[in-house]
């Protein structure tokens, strides 16, 4: 199970989901962030929404976006902070793009040119593509004619804070790359960026807030309680089936409950603080069960994947 030692709110960095979401609820902070990341002046029209859930239908998986907002030209920006490499972020970005696009048009709309332009930004302290770049920007291009772009208004951008091509970026951008994983007074003060200092001002405000401290502890305690409950129930079942199997079956039950709510592998892994690969194996084992989950059967299939 996950680590039971809580990181203090004051010790969180922007790379941590709780702090990122709380900071980016502020319009000026989110505006500053994407302006630095894109090295372009962005002016937002709407207040950012955090942890926005999108679902095409009750039968299909939902997605939860960290931060979403729209600029004055009606272009939609949605940004994800990803602390760990789940190994499926490329296809995850594809799913997010699809779900967002569907949500942007009213039912019955036939003029697809009304679809907003969009920009997906994923920020991570690791290199998904292994080329050493700070920023990877993807737009549809033609294989046979590389200079031809599809121009459908959709852009996907992956930020790697550990890039090595610093000569291609502004000092402000490079300062932000360091600040994402070291959100401290020292890093902020060493930068001349007024936008970075604006973000840090909000970070300090949140870290000093007693209300935010309570909210953070409540979220952490919910996770800790779920983990402890799992251990207790696992031990009870372990009297008959063995402690290890009991805990695994409880984990399967927890995953299945979240599957019935349409949650994705990534969301379930994050909420249960489990490795995404483990959660993906359980979800695969549960595929044939639909909503009528047979936990013992799923356990046997899961063991088959692991041992196979």
Secondary structure, DSSP 8 states (H G I E B T S, - for coil): --------GGG--TTSHHHHHHHHTSHHHHHHHHHHHHTS---BSS--EEEEEE-S-TTS--EEEEEEEEBTT--EEEEEEE-S--S-HHHHHHHHHHHHHHHHS-TT---GGGS--EEEEEEESS-SSSS--SEEEE--B-SSSTT-B---SEEEEEEETT-S-GGGS-HHHHHHHHHHH--SHHHHHT---HHHHHHHHHHHHHHH-HHHHHHHHHHHHHHHHHHHHHHHHHHHHHHHH-HHHHHHHHHHHHHHHHHTTT--HHHHHHHHT--HHHHHHHHHHTGGGTTS--HHHHHHHHHHHHH-
